[in-house]
């Protein structure tokens, strides 16, 4: 499946399709069952041309399991949901019983994770506010075994359409995508920026938007930990822009005759080409 958008904005990496599937191609990249990994690495692998997938045993971390639609995986976090509420905020050092939980899981945790577990990632002001964050998440259980990441170009026109189409975009490309998402709409709030894990902004939030009469796009990679993971794979300066397939089709149809053919975008594009050629 080719993309007019990708051709018009000349993204560094081609768009990625997230598909729900009960089977995956031979040779698809997966994490080992029960082993830690960042789901954003799977998305990055697909952006670089390799199919990747996860299921309920290979989602890499509880946040990734939630993000991909395998239910409330925070229940499997050390200390269950309460442990996660402290991990994302102030750490477990001020949580009664937290020291015992930390000591029990320490042999199984990477040093960085253990430090964050004890002292907190400090992304949210308090455990109580993390609880509100969890209550607001559109936690989902998808009807298929796998979430399959693959280059959009590898999705055939006769096959089942993707659930989500994902772009990794720099500031100029992201600006064009935001304009295009609003181009054919009667209002001007058709891109959302939820506070969530990087994987959740390409998974459960676009899944939720797909159910709406007028689905919106989801801007992501504001998750600092996910930014570090993606930076190591794709380089610096990228954000994620994910959209339900229906919105992708709408935006594709609006490319011809749009601002993407006019001087302002063409001038930005020429400057980008010159920078890449330097």
ABEGO torsion letter per residue (X at the ends): XBBAAAAAAGBABBBBBBBBBABBBBGBBBBBBGBBBBAAAAAAAAAAGBBBBBBAAAAGBAAAAAAAGAEBAAAABBGEAAAAAAAABAEAAABBGAAAAAAAAAAABBAAAAAAAAAEAGABABAAAAAAAAAABBBBBBABABBBBBBAAABBAABBBBABBBBBBBAAAAAAAAAAAAAABABABABBBBBBBAAAAABAAAAAAAABABBBBBBBGABAAAAAAAAAAAEBGBBBBBBBAAAAAAAAAAABGBAAABAAAAAAAAAAAAAAAX
